[in-house]
Amino acid sequence: MRNIFCLTKVFTLMLLLCMGFQSAQAQDQPYETVTQNGQRYYKYTVKSGEGLYAVSRTFSVSVAEIIRYNPGSNAGLKNGQELLIPVNQENEKLSSTVSPSLSDQRGAVDQNSTFQHTVSKGETVYSISQMYRTTVNEINRYNPGASEGITMGQLLTIPQRRVISEEKEDNYRFHTILPKETLYSVSRTYSLKPEDVMLSNPGLSAETFQTGKTIRIPFFESYEVIAPFENQTKNIIHHVQKKETLYSIARNYQVEVADIERLNPMLAGGLKANMELIIPVKRSLLEKDIRSRENEANRLLSQNLPSGKVDVMKVGLLLPFLDETGRGHLRLQEYYEGFLLAVDEMKNNGVNLELFVFEIGKGDNTSKLKSLLETMEMRSLNLVIGGVNDAQIRLISDFSRANNIKYVVPFSQSNGEVLNNGNIFQVNPLSSATYTKASSAFVQSFGNANTNVIFVTSGQNDKKEFTAELQKQLRENRIKYESVSLSGTINNAIMPLLKPGKENVIVPSSADSNTLRQLIDELKQVRETDSLTEIRLFGYPEWQTYTDRIDDYHLFGTYIYTPFFIDKTHPDTEAFNRNFNKWYGRNLMDTHPSYGLWGYDTGLFFMTALSRYGTRFEQDIQKVRVNSRQFAFHFERMNNWGGFINSGLFFIYYDTNGRITKTDRSR
């Protein structure tokens, strides 16, 4: 019995701790009680931003009762102020348990201390923490188990921002759209205009304004507790007429009798003519022409802004060309040279453009870049491309946001600016998003009854994140798979797993060249033993650099996924190489990816977008098609207020006839 009692206590304590984590409003200890003049009270300390209404809801008492027992509180509450709250039948349990949070009291509608985020494809706890300017530890604290991994569609509790900045555009909170909410009702919840909400959420549209999606709310300047518009009330005074009853008054104002009684303690003596009653009427009932205003706000969600076409395109390329660290200046020079070939092609097609090229300084020394960004010349640009490290990208991002200029981040994957700046386009895909998309494409390609999937683990295991994601998607689609370890010889271990008459797809857990060599050598032995069983390899972007293995790829009909790939035998690639050599008198450097082609593809894509669709080309970004030589381009917004990240993906197939097929699996 004692052990059972202890376990029960531990479970109860864990449950209470989890309840406490759901809201910063919850306290960690039971409320202290005191007795005065025969009446028992809770002693309660007001938190920052709390009002009388919020406290009344927490303790299930009326505002009038709080004012009655706390003279002067009707003038407003202050952080740290102590209140006496009468104990009644409804709130008596609060003396022996943790106090309920506002979200407990009001369900999903309370978003004052936390809000909900639905995990999207490719997101990680880290990327979500960057999106909401919080920390991984905070997200894990509010979501026990998140540290072990999150899945697409999972709901996470995120703490609200508690930072007030001197820069007004940095002041915002977040709101998860609730059922039946509209753009108009959300804007009224925060005493804003619908245009204010749209301005802070450039990705908001009729398609993205959906229940469960999160939007950013601008210009919060206090921690005042806010209820959804449909629940907000405004107290009005009603003069009681003869023959009126509480029921008729409540019905007339569409409120509950109990709500009127709570705000009017004198009703304990009965309703009398000429009484002045406080009536908590819903704000929505007091507003005129609410339907027409709803329709007007909905039109904002559906409208396309003017394209912003320009006669002369002005493009700025900002790079640390003189920074010789790790011979990076040579790669950036080649990037610039490839970019110039794209400029030449655009001009040959009749596009009128001016290119401005700037050296921005070395490393984290941003003094030169700061001076450059203050010039009128920079503010006249339509498109900015550049920045290498986080310090440079942050400065250019702030500049692009302040001047509403589109900004392309060509190299970085890890900066978080794209998650909070609607003007940014990040060319280099996120690894986590690539893993998710590649796994989905794998399931579409091989998820059939004729496929047998076998994972081969090794000591390296550097692709465990991808294999974990792929295995998860296989399970979700009820596709069976097997696993075997690449330790010693796998000949005896893998032979029983191969299925004659089926397509046996081998997926290693590492992209390491030595692991690949060992695996191929072992599979060749298997093939010698059983030449009739079909064996395929499925691998990684790194594999395209192992040129000595190309024949082996063809031997096994190998597939690799990759965001970039150069088919050196393709006529377009050969033509580019000839043109590059003609212009610069040398060949491209042997890098993966190729910086010359990187510059060409990026320049061609974004200058085409600007030329065809104007400075607001983000509205038509999915329509932009160019004949890129190396990169797959498919830009998607990560949230309603942030920018676009490239999620382009190729499947490369080395068939057994010696041919290479590149298939775009971006969509």
N, C-alpha and C positions, 0 to 999 in steps of 0.2 A: 504493500500500500504506500509506503514512504517513497519508493522509487517512482510509482505512478504519479504521486502528488508532485514530486520534483519535476518530472517531465512535463506535467500540466503547467506548472509555474513557468518553466522555460519557454514552452510554446506560447503561453499568454504574453510573456515579456517580448518575445520576438514579434508577435502580432502587433503589440502596441507600438514597438519601435518602428515597424513598417508604416503604421498609421501616422506616426509623427513625422516620418520622412515625406509624406505626401504634400505637406504644406508648411511653409515657413511660419504660418500663423499658429500652428499647433505648439503647445508647450510640452516640455518633457516631464513635468511633474503634475500630480493632481492639484486642483485649486485649493488654496487654504480657505477655511471657513471661520467666521467669527459670529458671535451672537451679541446683539444689542437690543435692549428693551424687549426681549423675548422673541425677536425676529432673527433668523439665521441668514447670513450673507456669505457670498463668495468675495474674496479679495482679488481683484483683477487689475493687472497693469496694462495700460493701453499701449499698443504697438504703433509704430510709425505709419501714418496714413489711415488709421482706423477712425471711423465715425460712429455716431450713436446707433445708426441702423445696423452696421456690421456687428457691433457688440450685442445688440438686441437679438439678432439672429443666432449668434453663437450660444446665447444662454436661454433662448426661448422666452424672452420677456418683452414687454412693450417698451418703446422709447420713453413713453410717459413715466413708466415705473423707474427707469434709470434716472430720469431728471428729478423725480420726486425724492429719491434717496441720495442724490448727489447734487445738491444745490450748486448752480453755476455751470453745470455741464452742458446746458442748452446753448451756451456761448461757443461751444466747440471743444473737442478733445485734443489733448497734447500728448506727444510721445512720452511715456513714463508716468503719466497721471494714474493715480490709484482710484478705482471705483468700487463701490459696494453694490453687489448684484444680489437681489433677493432670491433665496432658494425656494423653488416651488416643485410641484409633482413632476413637471416635465424635465427639469434640469437637475433634479436631486442626484442622479447617478454621476454627475460630473465631479462630485467630491471624491469618488473612489476609482476614477479612471483617467486616462489621458484626455485632455480636452479635444473635442472634435475640431477638425480644420474647417475652414469655410467651404472647401470642396466637399467635405463630408456632409455639411449642412445643406448645401444647395446643389449637390451632384456635379455633373459635368459643366454646369453653367458658370461656375466661379473660376476665373482665370487671373486672380489678383496676385497670387504668389507662385502659381505654376500653370502650365498649359500643356497640351498634348501635341506630340509630333508623331506622324505616321512614317515609318521608315520606308524610304524609296530605294529603288534598284541601285546597288553599288555604294550605298552610304555606310559609313563606319561611325563608331562613337566619336572618334576624333574629328571627322569632318562635320558631324552634327554639332559638336562643341564649338567649332570655329564658326559655323553658321549662326549660332545664337550667342556668340561671345561669352560662353561659359567655359567650364573645364570638364575634362574627362571624369575626374573624381566626383564632381557634382552630379553629373548624369548617372554615374554608377551608384551614387548614394541614394538617389531618388528611384533607381530602377535596379533592385537586387537581381543579379544574374546577367546584366548587360555586359559586365566585364568578361563573361564567357562567350560572348558573341550575340549579335542581333540579326534578325531576319526581315526580309522585305514584308511590309504590311504590319509589322509589330508596332504597338503603341508605346511611346516613351513619355514619361513625365519630365518636363524641362522646367527648371526654375526661371522665373521672370527676371528680367534685368533690374538691377538696383543701382544704376549709375546715372547720375545727372552730369552732362557735359556742358562746358561753356559754348561748344559749337552746337547750335540748334539742330542741325541736320543729323547729329549723332544721338539725339534724344528720342528714344522709341521703346515701345514694349511690343509683345507679340500676342496675337489673338488666333485661336483655333476656331474656324467657322463651325457654328452649331447648326443642328437641324432647323429648317425654316428661316434661318437668318438670311438677310439680303444685304447688298452693298449699302443700301440706305439705312437699314436698321443698325448695321455695324458702325457706320459713321456717326449715327445719332447716339449710340452707346457711349462714344468717347467725345461727344459734343464737337464733332468735326463735320466738314463737308465731304461728300463722296469724292470730290476732286482731290482732297487732301490724301485720302486713302489710296487712290489710284496713283498719285504722284510718288508715293513711297513704295509702290508695288508695280514696277513697270511690266512685270509678267502677268498681271491680273487681267483676266478676260472672262467671257461667259463660260469658257471651257475649264478654266482653272479656279473659278470661284465655286468651290465644291465643299460640301460638308466634310470636315476632318482635315482640310487643308489649312495651312498656317499663313497668315499675312502679318505684315509689319504695320504697327500703329505709331504715327509720328507725334513728336512734340509733347510727350508726357512730362509734366513738370512737378508732379507730386505723387505720393503713394496712396492717394485716395482710393478707397475700395469702390469698385465699379461693378454694377450688375448689368446683364444684357438689357438692351433697349426695351424688350417686351416685358421685362420684370421691373423696370424703373418706374417709380411713382412720383407724383408731385402732390404735395398736400394743398388742398383748397379748403375754404371755409364754406360750410353749408348752413343757412339759417333754417331751422326747423319750422315747418308750417303746421297749422292745425290738421289733425287727422293723419299726419304722416307717421309711419312706423319705421323702425330700424330696417325691417325687411324691405320696405318699399324704397327707402333711401339707398340701401345697398344695391338693390336691383337696378335703380336708375343710374348709378355710377359704375355698375359692373364690378363691384368689390364684394368681399365677404363681410358678413355682419361682425365676425370676430375681429377683423382688421379695424373696423370703426371703433369697436369697444376697447381695443388695446390702446388706441390713441386718445381716447376720451374717458378717463377714469370716472368722471362725474356721472356717467351713464349708470353707475351702480345704483344711483338713486332714482333711476327711471328716466325715460325720454319726455321732455317737456317742450311745448311750443316756444319759439323764439330762442331756443338754445343755439349756440354756435358750435358746430361739430367740425373737427378736422377729418377730412376724407382723403385717403391715399389713392388718388385716381391715377391710372396708368397713363404715362406720358403719351403713348401712342393714340389714346382716345382724345387727348386735348389738341393734337396737331391737326390742322386743316389740310385738305387736299393730299393726304398721305399716299393715296394710290398713284396720283399723278407724279409725285416726287419719287416713288418707287420706280415707276416706268422711266423717268428721266435718268435715274441712277443706273438702271439696267442698260440704257442706251450707251452709257459710258463704257460698260464692259464689252459691248459689241463693236464699238467704233474703231476704225483704223485712223491713226494720225496721218497728216499730210506727209508725203514721202521725204521731203527735204532735199529735193534734187538740186545739184549744184552745177554751174557751168564749167568751173575749173576745179577739179579735185585736188585738195592739198593734203599730202600724206607725209607724216614725219616718221623717220626711223632713228630710234634713240638706243645706242649700244655702246658699251665700253670697249671701243676698238683698240685702245692702247694698253689694255690690261693683259699682260703677258703671262699671268698666272696659269700654269698648266697648259701653256701654249694655246690658251683660249682665244687669243687675238687672231690666230690663223683660221680657226673655225668660224669666228664671227666675220672675218673678211670674206670667206667663201660664202657664208650666208648672204652677205650684202651683194656679192657678185651674182648669185642666183636670183636675188630679188631684182637686180637691175635687168636681168633677162625678162622677168615678168613685166617690168615697167615698159621695156621696149616692145613687147608683144601687145600690151594694152594700147600704146601709142600707135602702133601699126594698124590697130583695129579702129582707130579714129577717136580714142578717148583723150580728152584734154586734161592733163594732170601735171602737177608740180610736186617733185620729191625733195624733201628737206632731210638732210642727214646730219646727225649730231653725235659727237663724242661726249659721253656723260660722266667720265671719271672712273677711277679704279676702286674695286672692292666696296666697302661700306662707307667710303668717303663720298658723301652726297652733296657737298657744297656746290660743285659745278652744276649738277643736275638741278638743284634748288634755284640757282640763278637763272638757268635756262628756262625753267617753267614759269618764271615771273615775266617773261618777255611777251609783248603783243604778238610777235611772230608765231609763238607756240599756240596762243589762244585763237589764232585764225585757222588752225588745222581742222580738217574733217575727220582724220583718222591718225592714231598714234600706234606704232608698233615698237616694242622693245622692252628694255629692262631685263636684267639677268638674275640678280639676287633679291632677297626679300625687301631689303631697304630701298632699292631702286623701284621695285614694283609698287611698294606702298606709296611712295611719293607720286609716281605717275598715276596711280589709281585715284589718289585724292584730287589730283589735277583734273583728271578726266571727269570725275563726278562733279566737281565745282563748275566746270565749263561745259558739261554735257557733251563730251567728245568721246567717240568710240575708241576703245583701247584693246589692242591685241597683245596678249602675253604669249610669246612664241615658245619659250623653253620650260619654264617652271611648272612643276606638278604640285608642289607642296604648299604654295602660298594660299592663304585663306581669303584674299581680296575678292576673288571671283564670287564667293558666296554672299558678299554683302555690297556689291557694286553692279548695278544693272547694265553698265556700259562695257563691261569686260567680256572678252572672248578668249578662252584659254585653249591653245592649240594642242598641248600635250595632254593626253587623256589621263584620268585618274586610274591607278592600277586596280583599285577595288571595283570600279565600274567596268573596267575591261574584263576582269575575271567574271563578273556577273553576266555581261553580254556574251562573252565567249562560251560560258556554260550553257546559256539559253540556246545559242546557235548549235552547240554540240548536241543538245537534246533534240533539236529540230532535225539535225542531219542524221544522227545515229540512234535516236530513240525509237526503234522499231523491233519487231519480233525477230528480225534476222540479224540482230547485233548482239555481240557478247562483249561487255566492257570489263577490262582487267586493269586494275591499278597496280603499279610496281613501286614500292617504297624503297628508299635508300637512306644512307647515313646523311646525305646532304639535305634532302627534304626541303629545299628552298622554295618550292612551289606549293607548300602545304595549304596556303590560303586559297589558291585556285582549286586544288583537288578537293578541299573541304566544301567549297561552294558548288563544284560540279557534283560531288556525291550527294549534297543536299537536294539539288535540283533533280537528280536521278531518282532519289527516294520520293520526292513530291510527285513525280510522274510515274511512280511505281515501276521503275526500270531497275532490274537487278544488276548488281556488279560484284566482282570478286577482287580480292587483294592478295598480293604475294610480295615477299621481301626480296630485294636484290642483294642478298648476302651469300658470298661464295658463288655457287652455281644455281641458277634458277631453272635449269633444264628439267630436273625431276619435279620441281614444284609447280611449274607453269603448264607442263604437258597435260595433267589431268583437268586443268581449267579450260583448255582450248576445246572448242566445239566445232567438229567438222560440219560443213554445209552452212556455217554462219560466218559473218564478218567479225572477226576477233580484233577489237580495238584495244591496243596497249597504251596506257597513259602513265608515264613515269611521274614521280613526285618531285623531280629535280630537272632543271635545264642545264645543269653542269655538263661540260664537254666530256669529262672522264666517265661520268655516270652514263651518258648517252653511248659512248664507245663501248663500255662494258655491256650495256643492254643490247646493243646491236649485235655484238659478237655472240652473246648467248642466244639471241633470236635466230641468228644464222644457223647455229647448231640445231635448234628446234626445227628449222625449215629443212635441214638435211635429213632429219629423222622423219619428218612428216611434211612432204612437199605439197600435199593436196589441201591442207587446211589454210585458209586465208588469214593472214596476219597483217594488220595495219598499225602504224604508229601515229599517235596524236601528240603534238608538242608545242613549243613555245617560240616567242619572237627571237630569242637568243640563237635558236637553231639556224637561222638564216646566215649567221656569221661563220658557221662551221662549214666552210666551202668544201673541205675534203670529205664531207659526208653526203654530198649531193647524190652520188650514185646509190648510196644506201637508202636515202629517202625514196628514190624511185623504185628501188627493189621492194620496199614494203608498202608502196602506195601511201606515202606519209601526208598527213595534214598538219599544218601549224596555224595558230591564230596570231595575228599581229596588227597593231595600229598602222604600221608602215611597212612597205616592201618595194624593192626595186627589181623589176624583171629586166635584167640587162640585155636580154635578147629581143625585147619588144622594140618595134620601129620608133616609137615616140621617145624611148629612153636613148636609143642610139642617135637620134636626131638632136636631142638635148646635149648629149656628150660632145657631138661634133661642133655644135654652136658654142658651147662653153670653151672648148679648146681654141676655136677661131677667135673668140673675144679676148681670152686671157692667156693664150699660148701655153696652156698646161691642162692636164686632166684633173678631174675631181679627186680630192683626198679619199682615202679608203677608210671611211668612218661609217658607223651604223647608228642612227640613220645618217644619210648624206646631208651635210649642211648646205651645200649648193642647191640641192633639190628641195630641201626644207625651206630655204628662202624663196625659191621660185614658186612652190606650191602655195605657201602662205600669202605671198604677194599677189599671185594670180587670183586666189579665192576672194580675198577681202577687197581688192581693187575692183574685181568684177561685181561684188555685192554693192559697193558704193556707187559704181557707175550705173548699174541697172535699177537699183531701188532707192538711192539717195541716202541721206544721213540717218534715216530711220530704217535701215535695211534689216534690222533685227525682226521686224514684222514679217519679212519674207525670207528669212534665213534658210528655211527648208527648201526653198525653190532654187537656191543658188547651186548651179552645176558647173564644174570646170573639169578639164582633163588634167587632173593632178598626176604627177609622175611617181610620187612616193607615198603620200599620206592619204588615208581615208578621212573624209570630212563629214561629220554629222553633229551639229551643235544643238545642245539641249540645255534649257534652264534647269538649275538645280532647285530653285524655289521661286516664289512669286516676286521677290525683291532683288535677287542676285543676278549675276550674269550667266554666260553660256560656257559650257565645257564640251570640248570635242569628245564624242563617244564613238568615233569612226572605227571600224574593225574590218579586216580582211581575213578570209580563209584562203590559205595557199595550199594547193594540192599538187604534189609531185606524183604524177601517175606512172604506172609501170611501163609506159611506152616512151618515157623520157621527156614528156611535156610538162609544163608548169601552167597551172590555171589559177588566176587571182579572182576571187569572188568577193564582192562587197557585201558584208553581213551587218552593216551599220543599222539598218532599219528592221 
